[in-house]
Amino acid sequence: MFKRKLDIHQMTFALGEALAHLNLLWLDGILTRQTGADGVIRFTTSAPA
Protein backbone atom coordinates (compact mmCIF):
# COMPACT_ATOMS: atom_id res chain seq x y z
CA MET A 1 0.00 0.00 0.00
CA PHE A 2 2.90 2.34 0.76
CA LYS A 3 5.93 2.73 -1.50
CA ARG A 4 8.31 2.88 1.43
CA LYS A 5 8.63 1.00 4.68
CA LEU A 6 6.82 2.64 7.61
CA ASP A 7 8.59 3.16 10.91
CA ILE A 8 6.96 2.13 14.20
CA HIS A 9 5.38 5.57 14.76
CA GLN A 10 3.84 5.70 11.30
CA MET A 11 2.59 2.12 11.66
CA THR A 12 0.98 2.99 15.01
CA PHE A 13 -0.80 6.00 13.47
CA ALA A 14 -1.97 3.89 10.51
CA LEU A 15 -3.36 1.21 12.83
CA GLY A 16 -5.16 3.84 14.91
CA GLU A 17 -6.73 5.35 11.79
CA ALA A 18 -7.86 1.94 10.55
CA LEU A 19 -9.44 1.08 13.90
CA ALA A 20 -11.18 4.45 14.04
CA HIS A 21 -12.70 3.89 10.60
CA LEU A 22 -13.82 0.35 11.50
CA ASN A 23 -15.48 1.61 14.68
CA LEU A 24 -17.26 4.42 12.82
CA LEU A 25 -18.59 1.95 10.24
CA TRP A 26 -19.73 -0.30 13.11
CA LEU A 27 -21.50 2.57 14.89
CA ASP A 28 -23.17 3.59 11.60
CA GLY A 29 -24.52 0.03 11.24
CA ILE A 30 -22.50 -0.74 8.12
CA LEU A 31 -20.36 -3.37 9.88
CA THR A 32 -21.07 -5.86 12.63
CA ARG A 33 -18.53 -6.59 15.33
CA GLN A 34 -18.03 -9.92 17.06
CA THR A 35 -15.50 -11.07 19.61
CA GLY A 36 -14.38 -14.63 18.98
CA ALA A 37 -13.60 -17.27 21.61
CA ASP A 38 -9.95 -16.34 21.06
CA GLY A 39 -10.66 -12.74 22.15
CA VAL A 40 -10.08 -11.32 18.67
CA ILE A 41 -12.61 -8.70 17.51
CA ARG A 42 -13.70 -9.24 13.92
CA PHE A 43 -15.69 -6.90 11.70
CA THR A 44 -17.96 -8.07 8.88
CA THR A 45 -20.45 -6.35 6.63
CA SER A 46 -23.98 -6.13 7.98
CA ALA A 47 -26.87 -7.78 6.18
CA PRO A 48 -28.94 -5.27 4.20
CA ALA A 49 -31.98 -3.94 6.10
C-alpha distance matrix in Angstrom:
0.0 3.8 6.7 8.9 9.9 10.6 14.2 16.0 16.7 13.2 12.1 15.3 14.8 11.4 13.3 16.2 14.6 13.3 16.8 18.5 17.0 18.0 21.4 21.9 21.3 23.7 26.3 26.2 27.0 23.9 22.9 25.3 24.9 26.7 27.3 28.0 30.8 28.5 27.7 24.0 23.3 21.6 20.7 21.6 22.4 26.0 28.6 29.7 32.8
3.8 0.0 3.8 5.5 7.1 7.9 11.7 14.1 14.6 11.1 10.9 14.4 13.7 11.0 13.7 16.4 15.0 14.6 18.1 19.5 18.5 20.0 23.1 23.6 23.5 25.9 28.2 28.3 29.4 26.6 25.6 28.0 27.4 29.2 29.6 30.3 33.0 30.4 29.5 26.0 25.4 24.1 23.5 24.7 25.6 29.1 31.9 32.9 35.8
6.7 3.8 0.0 3.8 7.0 9.2 12.7 15.7 16.5 13.3 13.6 17.2 16.7 14.4 17.1 19.8 18.5 18.3 21.8 23.2 22.2 23.8 26.9 27.3 27.2 29.7 32.0 31.9 33.1 30.2 29.3 31.7 31.1 32.8 33.1 33.7 36.3 33.5 32.8 29.3 28.9 27.7 27.1 28.2 29.0 32.6 35.3 36.2 39.2
8.9 5.5 3.8 0.0 3.8 6.4 9.5 12.9 13.9 11.2 11.7 15.4 15.4 13.8 16.4 19.1 18.4 18.6 21.8 23.3 22.9 24.4 27.3 28.0 28.3 30.5 32.7 33.1 34.4 31.7 30.5 32.6 31.7 33.2 33.0 33.6 36.0 33.0 32.1 28.9 28.8 28.1 27.9 29.4 30.6 34.2 37.1 38.2 41.1
9.9 7.1 7.0 3.8 0.0 3.8 6.6 9.7 11.5 9.4 9.3 13.0 13.8 12.4 14.5 17.4 17.5 17.5 20.3 22.2 22.3 23.5 26.1 27.4 27.8 29.6 31.9 32.6 33.8 31.4 29.8 31.5 30.1 31.4 30.8 31.3 33.4 30.2 29.4 26.4 26.6 26.2 26.5 28.4 30.1 33.5 36.6 38.1 40.9
10.6 7.9 9.2 6.4 3.8 0.0 3.8 6.6 7.9 5.7 5.9 9.4 10.2 9.3 11.5 14.1 14.4 15.0 17.5 19.2 19.8 21.1 23.4 24.7 25.6 27.3 29.2 30.3 31.7 29.5 27.9 29.6 28.1 29.4 28.8 29.6 31.8 28.7 27.5 24.6 24.6 24.5 24.8 27.0 28.7 32.0 35.3 36.8 39.4
14.2 11.7 12.7 9.5 6.6 3.8 0.0 3.8 5.6 5.4 6.1 8.6 10.1 10.6 12.3 14.3 15.5 16.5 18.4 20.1 21.3 22.6 24.4 26.0 27.2 28.6 30.4 31.8 33.3 31.5 29.7 31.1 29.2 30.3 29.3 30.2 32.0 28.8 27.4 24.9 25.2 25.7 26.3 28.9 30.9 34.0 37.4 39.1 41.5
16.0 14.1 15.7 12.9 9.7 6.6 3.8 0.0 3.8 5.6 5.1 6.1 8.7 9.8 10.5 12.3 14.3 15.3 16.4 18.3 20.1 21.0 22.5 24.4 25.9 26.8 28.5 30.3 31.7 30.2 28.2 29.2 27.0 27.9 26.6 27.6 29.2 26.0 24.4 22.2 22.6 23.6 24.5 27.4 29.7 32.6 36.2 38.0 40.2
16.7 14.6 16.5 13.9 11.5 7.9 5.6 3.8 0.0 3.8 5.4 5.1 6.3 8.7 10.0 10.7 12.5 14.4 15.5 16.6 18.6 20.2 21.2 22.8 24.7 25.8 27.1 28.8 30.6 29.3 27.7 28.9 26.8 28.2 27.1 28.6 30.5 27.5 25.4 23.2 23.1 24.2 24.7 27.7 29.6 32.3 35.9 37.5 39.5
13.2 11.1 13.3 11.2 9.4 5.7 5.4 5.6 3.8 0.0 3.8 5.4 5.1 6.1 8.6 9.9 10.6 12.3 14.3 15.3 16.7 18.5 20.0 21.2 22.8 24.4 25.8 27.1 28.9 27.3 25.9 27.5 25.8 27.5 26.9 28.4 30.6 27.8 25.8 23.2 22.7 23.2 23.2 25.9 27.5 30.4 33.9 35.3 37.5
12.1 10.9 13.6 11.7 9.3 5.9 6.1 5.1 5.4 3.8 0.0 3.8 5.5 5.0 6.1 8.6 9.9 10.5 12.3 14.2 15.4 16.5 18.3 20.0 21.2 22.5 24.3 25.8 27.2 25.5 23.7 25.0 23.1 24.5 23.8 24.9 27.1 24.2 22.5 19.8 19.6 20.0 20.4 23.1 25.0 28.1 31.6 33.2 35.5
15.3 14.4 17.2 15.4 13.0 9.4 8.6 6.1 5.1 5.4 3.8 0.0 3.8 5.5 5.2 6.2 8.7 10.0 10.7 12.3 14.4 15.4 16.5 18.4 20.2 21.1 22.5 24.4 26.0 24.8 22.9 23.9 21.7 23.1 22.2 23.7 25.8 23.0 20.8 18.5 18.1 19.1 19.7 22.8 24.8 27.5 31.1 32.9 34.8
14.8 13.7 16.7 15.4 13.8 10.2 10.1 8.7 6.3 5.1 5.5 3.8 0.0 3.8 5.5 5.1 6.2 8.7 10.0 10.5 12.4 14.3 15.4 16.6 18.5 20.0 21.0 22.6 24.6 23.3 22.0 23.5 21.8 23.7 23.3 25.3 27.8 25.3 22.9 20.3 19.3 20.0 19.8 22.7 24.2 26.7 30.4 31.7 33.6
11.4 11.0 14.4 13.8 12.4 9.3 10.6 9.8 8.7 6.1 5.0 5.5 3.8 0.0 3.8 5.4 5.1 6.2 8.7 9.9 10.7 12.4 14.3 15.5 16.7 18.4 20.1 21.2 22.9 21.2 19.8 21.6 20.2 22.2 22.1 23.9 26.6 24.2 22.1 19.1 17.9 17.9 17.5 20.0 21.5 24.3 27.8 29.2 31.3
13.3 13.7 17.1 16.4 14.5 11.5 12.3 10.5 10.0 8.6 6.1 5.2 5.5 3.8 0.0 3.8 5.4 5.1 6.2 8.6 10.0 10.6 12.3 14.3 15.5 16.4 18.3 20.0 21.3 19.8 17.9 19.1 17.2 18.9 18.6 20.3 22.9 20.5 18.3 15.4 14.3 14.7 14.8 17.7 19.7 22.4 26.0 27.8 29.9
16.2 16.4 19.8 19.1 17.4 14.1 14.3 12.3 10.7 9.9 8.6 6.2 5.1 5.4 3.8 0.0 3.8 5.5 5.2 6.1 8.7 9.9 10.6 12.3 14.3 15.3 16.4 18.3 20.1 19.2 17.6 18.8 17.0 19.0 18.7 21.0 23.7 21.6 18.9 16.4 14.8 15.6 15.4 18.5 20.2 22.4 26.1 27.6 29.3
14.6 15.0 18.5 18.4 17.5 14.4 15.5 14.3 12.5 10.6 9.9 8.7 6.2 5.1 5.4 3.8 0.0 3.8 5.5 5.1 6.3 8.7 9.9 10.6 12.4 14.2 15.4 16.5 18.6 17.3 16.3 18.2 17.2 19.7 20.2 22.6 25.6 23.8 21.2 18.3 16.3 16.3 15.2 17.7 18.8 21.1 24.7 25.8 27.5
13.3 14.6 18.3 18.6 17.5 15.0 16.5 15.3 14.4 12.3 10.5 10.0 8.7 6.2 5.1 5.5 3.8 0.0 3.8 5.4 5.2 6.2 8.7 10.0 10.7 12.4 14.3 15.4 16.8 15.1 13.6 15.5 14.5 16.9 17.6 19.7 22.9 21.2 18.9 15.7 13.6 13.1 11.9 14.3 15.6 18.2 21.8 23.2 25.2
16.8 18.1 21.8 21.8 20.3 17.5 18.4 16.4 15.5 14.3 12.3 10.7 10.0 8.7 6.2 5.2 5.5 3.8 0.0 3.8 5.4 5.0 6.1 8.6 9.9 10.4 12.2 14.1 15.3 14.4 12.5 13.6 12.0 14.3 14.7 17.2 20.3 18.8 16.1 13.3 10.9 11.2 10.4 13.5 15.1 17.3 21.0 22.7 24.4
18.5 19.5 23.2 23.3 22.2 19.2 20.1 18.3 16.6 15.3 14.2 12.3 10.5 9.9 8.6 6.1 5.1 5.4 3.8 0.0 3.8 5.5 5.2 6.2 8.7 9.8 10.5 12.3 14.3 13.8 12.8 14.4 13.3 16.2 17.1 20.0 23.1 22.0 19.0 16.5 13.7 13.9 12.4 15.1 16.0 17.7 21.4 22.5 23.8
17.0 18.5 22.2 22.9 22.3 19.8 21.3 20.1 18.6 16.7 15.4 14.4 12.4 10.7 10.0 8.7 6.3 5.2 5.4 3.8 0.0 3.8 5.4 5.1 6.2 8.6 9.9 10.5 12.5 11.1 10.6 13.0 12.9 16.2 17.7 20.4 23.9 22.9 20.4 17.4 14.4 13.6 11.2 13.2 13.4 15.3 18.9 19.7 21.3
18.0 20.0 23.8 24.4 23.5 21.1 22.6 21.0 20.2 18.5 16.5 15.4 14.3 12.4 10.6 9.9 8.7 6.2 5.0 5.5 3.8 0.0 3.8 5.5 5.2 6.2 8.7 9.9 10.7 9.4 7.7 9.6 9.2 12.4 14.1 16.8 20.3 19.6 17.2 14.2 10.9 9.9 7.5 9.7 10.6 12.6 16.3 17.7 19.4
21.4 23.1 26.9 27.3 26.1 23.4 24.4 22.5 21.2 20.0 18.3 16.5 15.4 14.3 12.3 10.6 9.9 8.7 6.1 5.2 5.4 3.8 0.0 3.8 5.4 4.9 6.1 8.5 9.8 9.9 8.5 9.6 8.8 12.0 13.6 16.8 20.2 19.8 16.9 14.6 11.1 11.0 9.0 11.6 12.4 13.3 17.0 18.4 19.4
21.9 23.6 27.3 28.0 27.4 24.7 26.0 24.4 22.8 21.2 20.0 18.4 16.6 15.5 14.3 12.3 10.6 10.0 8.6 6.2 5.1 5.5 3.8 0.0 3.8 5.3 5.1 6.1 8.6 8.7 8.9 11.0 11.4 15.0 17.0 20.2 23.7 23.5 20.6 18.3 14.7 14.2 11.5 13.1 12.8 13.4 16.9 17.5 18.2
21.3 23.5 27.2 28.3 27.8 25.6 27.2 25.9 24.7 22.8 21.2 20.2 18.5 16.7 15.5 14.3 12.4 10.7 9.9 8.7 6.2 5.2 5.4 3.8 0.0 3.8 5.5 5.1 6.3 5.2 5.6 8.5 9.9 13.7 16.3 19.2 22.9 22.9 20.5 17.9 14.2 12.7 9.4 10.1 9.2 10.0 13.4 14.0 15.2
23.7 25.9 29.7 30.5 29.6 27.3 28.6 26.8 25.8 24.4 22.5 21.1 20.0 18.4 16.4 15.3 14.2 12.4 10.4 9.8 8.6 6.2 4.9 5.3 3.8 0.0 3.8 5.4 5.2 5.7 4.5 5.7 6.8 10.5 13.3 16.4 19.9 20.4 17.9 15.7 11.9 10.8 7.9 9.0 8.9 8.9 12.4 13.7 14.6
26.3 28.2 32.0 32.7 31.9 29.2 30.4 28.5 27.1 25.8 24.3 22.5 21.0 20.1 18.3 16.4 15.4 14.3 12.2 10.5 9.9 8.7 6.1 5.1 5.5 3.8 0.0 3.8 5.4 7.6 7.9 8.7 9.6 13.1 15.6 19.1 22.4 23.0 20.1 18.4 14.6 14.2 11.6 12.7 12.2 11.4 14.5 15.2 15.1
26.2 28.3 31.9 33.1 32.6 30.3 31.8 30.3 28.8 27.1 25.8 24.4 22.6 21.2 20.0 18.3 16.5 15.4 14.1 12.3 10.5 9.9 8.5 6.1 5.1 5.4 3.8 0.0 3.8 5.6 7.7 9.7 11.8 15.4 18.4 21.5 25.0 25.7 23.1 21.1 17.2 16.1 12.9 13.1 11.4 10.4 13.1 12.9 12.8
27.0 29.4 33.1 34.4 33.8 31.7 33.3 31.7 30.6 28.9 27.2 26.0 24.6 22.9 21.3 20.1 18.6 16.8 15.3 14.3 12.5 10.7 9.8 8.6 6.3 5.2 5.4 3.8 0.0 3.8 5.5 7.0 9.8 13.2 16.6 19.4 22.9 24.0 21.8 19.8 16.0 14.5 11.2 10.7 8.9 7.0 9.6 9.9 9.9
23.9 26.6 30.2 31.7 31.4 29.5 31.5 30.2 29.3 27.3 25.5 24.8 23.3 21.2 19.8 19.2 17.3 15.1 14.4 13.8 11.1 9.4 9.9 8.7 5.2 5.7 7.6 5.6 3.8 0.0 3.8 7.0 10.1 13.6 17.0 19.4 23.1 23.8 21.9 19.4 15.8 13.5 9.9 8.7 6.2 5.6 8.5 8.8 10.2
22.9 25.6 29.3 30.5 29.8 27.9 29.7 28.2 27.7 25.9 23.7 22.9 22.0 19.8 17.9 17.6 16.3 13.6 12.5 12.8 10.6 7.7 8.5 8.9 5.6 4.5 7.9 7.7 5.5 3.8 0.0 3.8 6.6 10.0 13.3 15.7 19.4 20.0 18.2 15.7 12.1 9.8 6.1 5.4 4.4 4.9 8.7 10.5 12.2
25.3 28.0 31.7 32.6 31.5 29.6 31.1 29.2 28.9 27.5 25.0 23.9 23.5 21.6 19.1 18.8 18.2 15.5 13.6 14.4 13.0 9.6 9.6 11.0 8.5 5.7 8.7 9.7 7.0 7.0 3.8 0.0 3.8 6.7 10.3 12.7 16.3 17.5 15.7 13.7 10.2 8.2 5.6 5.4 6.1 5.5 8.9 11.5 12.9
24.9 27.4 31.1 31.7 30.1 28.1 29.2 27.0 26.8 25.8 23.1 21.7 21.8 20.2 17.2 17.0 17.2 14.5 12.0 13.3 12.9 9.2 8.8 11.4 9.9 6.8 9.6 11.8 9.8 10.1 6.6 3.8 0.0 3.8 6.9 9.8 13.3 14.2 12.1 10.2 6.7 5.7 4.6 6.6 8.9 9.2 12.4 15.3 16.5
26.7 29.2 32.8 33.2 31.4 29.4 30.3 27.9 28.2 27.5 24.5 23.1 23.7 22.2 18.9 19.0 19.7 16.9 14.3 16.2 16.2 12.4 12.0 15.0 13.7 10.5 13.1 15.4 13.2 13.6 10.0 6.7 3.8 0.0 3.8 6.3 9.7 11.1 9.4 8.2 5.6 5.4 6.6 8.4 11.3 11.5 14.2 17.5 18.7
27.3 29.6 33.1 33.0 30.8 28.8 29.3 26.6 27.1 26.9 23.8 22.2 23.3 22.1 18.6 18.7 20.2 17.6 14.7 17.1 17.7 14.1 13.6 17.0 16.3 13.3 15.6 18.4 16.6 17.0 13.3 10.3 6.9 3.8 0.0 3.8 6.8 7.8 5.7 5.5 4.3 6.2 8.9 11.4 14.7 15.2 17.9 21.3 22.5
28.0 30.3 33.7 33.6 31.3 29.6 30.2 27.6 28.6 28.4 24.9 23.7 25.3 23.9 20.3 21.0 22.6 19.7 17.2 20.0 20.4 16.8 16.8 20.2 19.2 16.4 19.1 21.5 19.4 19.4 15.7 12.7 9.8 6.3 3.8 0.0 3.8 5.2 5.2 5.4 6.4 7.4 10.7 12.6 16.1 16.9 19.2 22.8 24.3
30.8 33.0 36.3 36.0 33.4 31.8 32.0 29.2 30.5 30.6 27.1 25.8 27.8 26.6 22.9 23.7 25.6 22.9 20.3 23.1 23.9 20.3 20.2 23.7 22.9 19.9 22.4 25.0 22.9 23.1 19.4 16.3 13.3 9.7 6.8 3.8 0.0 3.8 5.4 7.5 9.5 11.1 14.5 16.3 19.8 20.4 22.5 26.1 27.5
28.5 30.4 33.5 33.0 30.2 28.7 28.8 26.0 27.5 27.8 24.2 23.0 25.3 24.2 20.5 21.6 23.8 21.2 18.8 22.0 22.9 19.6 19.8 23.5 22.9 20.4 23.0 25.7 24.0 23.8 20.0 17.5 14.2 11.1 7.8 5.2 3.8 0.0 3.8 5.6 8.8 10.7 14.5 16.8 20.5 21.7 24.1 27.7 29.4
27.7 29.5 32.8 32.1 29.4 27.5 27.4 24.4 25.4 25.8 22.5 20.8 22.9 22.1 18.3 18.9 21.2 18.9 16.1 19.0 20.4 17.2 16.9 20.6 20.5 17.9 20.1 23.1 21.8 21.9 18.2 15.7 12.1 9.4 5.7 5.2 5.4 3.8 0.0 3.8 6.5 9.4 13.0 15.8 19.4 20.5 23.3 26.7 28.1
24.0 26.0 29.3 28.9 26.4 24.6 24.9 22.2 23.2 23.2 19.8 18.5 20.3 19.1 15.4 16.4 18.3 15.7 13.3 16.5 17.4 14.2 14.6 18.3 17.9 15.7 18.4 21.1 19.8 19.4 15.7 13.7 10.2 8.2 5.5 5.4 7.5 5.6 3.8 0.0 3.8 6.3 10.0 13.0 16.6 18.3 21.2 24.5 26.3
23.3 25.4 28.9 28.8 26.6 24.6 25.2 22.6 23.1 22.7 19.6 18.1 19.3 17.9 14.3 14.8 16.3 13.6 10.9 13.7 14.4 10.9 11.1 14.7 14.2 11.9 14.6 17.2 16.0 15.8 12.1 10.2 6.7 5.6 4.3 6.4 9.5 8.8 6.5 3.8 0.0 3.8 6.8 10.2 13.6 15.1 18.2 21.4 23.0
21.6 24.1 27.7 28.1 26.2 24.5 25.7 23.6 24.2 23.2 20.0 19.1 20.0 17.9 14.7 15.6 16.3 13.1 11.2 13.9 13.6 9.9 11.0 14.2 12.7 10.8 14.2 16.1 14.5 13.5 9.8 8.2 5.7 5.4 6.2 7.4 11.1 10.7 9.4 6.3 3.8 0.0 3.8 6.7 10.3 12.3 15.3 18.5 20.6
20.7 23.5 27.1 27.9 26.5 24.8 26.3 24.5 24.7 23.2 20.4 19.7 19.8 17.5 14.8 15.4 15.2 11.9 10.4 12.4 11.2 7.5 9.0 11.5 9.4 7.9 11.6 12.9 11.2 9.9 6.1 5.6 4.6 6.6 8.9 10.7 14.5 14.5 13.0 10.0 6.8 3.8 0.0 3.8 7.0 9.1 12.5 15.3 17.5
21.6 24.7 28.2 29.4 28.4 27.0 28.9 27.4 27.7 25.9 23.1 22.8 22.7 20.0 17.7 18.5 17.7 14.3 13.5 15.1 13.2 9.7 11.6 13.1 10.1 9.0 12.7 13.1 10.7 8.7 5.4 5.4 6.6 8.4 11.4 12.6 16.3 16.8 15.8 13.0 10.2 6.7 3.8 0.0 3.8 6.4 9.3 12.3 14.9
22.4 25.6 29.0 30.6 30.1 28.7 30.9 29.7 29.6 27.5 25.0 24.8 24.2 21.5 19.7 20.2 18.8 15.6 15.1 16.0 13.4 10.6 12.4 12.8 9.2 8.9 12.2 11.4 8.9 6.2 4.4 6.1 8.9 11.3 14.7 16.1 19.8 20.5 19.4 16.6 13.6 10.3 7.0 3.8 0.0 3.8 6.6 8.9 11.8
26.0 29.1 32.6 34.2 33.5 32.0 34.0 32.6 32.3 30.4 28.1 27.5 26.7 24.3 22.4 22.4 21.1 18.2 17.3 17.7 15.3 12.6 13.3 13.4 10.0 8.9 11.4 10.4 7.0 5.6 4.9 5.5 9.2 11.5 15.2 16.9 20.4 21.7 20.5 18.3 15.1 12.3 9.1 6.4 3.8 0.0 3.8 6.3 8.5
28.6 31.9 35.3 37.1 36.6 35.3 37.4 36.2 35.9 33.9 31.6 31.1 30.4 27.8 26.0 26.1 24.7 21.8 21.0 21.4 18.9 16.3 17.0 16.9 13.4 12.4 14.5 13.1 9.6 8.5 8.7 8.9 12.4 14.2 17.9 19.2 22.5 24.1 23.3 21.2 18.2 15.3 12.5 9.3 6.6 3.8 0.0 3.8 6.4
29.7 32.9 36.2 38.2 38.1 36.8 39.1 38.0 37.5 35.3 33.2 32.9 31.7 29.2 27.8 27.6 25.8 23.2 22.7 22.5 19.7 17.7 18.4 17.5 14.0 13.7 15.2 12.9 9.9 8.8 10.5 11.5 15.3 17.5 21.3 22.8 26.1 27.7 26.7 24.5 21.4 18.5 15.3 12.3 8.9 6.3 3.8 0.0 3.8
32.8 35.8 39.2 41.1 40.9 39.4 41.5 40.2 39.5 37.5 35.5 34.8 33.6 31.3 29.9 29.3 27.5 25.2 24.4 23.8 21.3 19.4 19.4 18.2 15.2 14.6 15.1 12.8 9.9 10.2 12.2 12.9 16.5 18.7 22.5 24.3 27.5 29.4 28.1 26.3 23.0 20.6 17.5 14.9 11.8 8.5 6.4 3.8 0.0
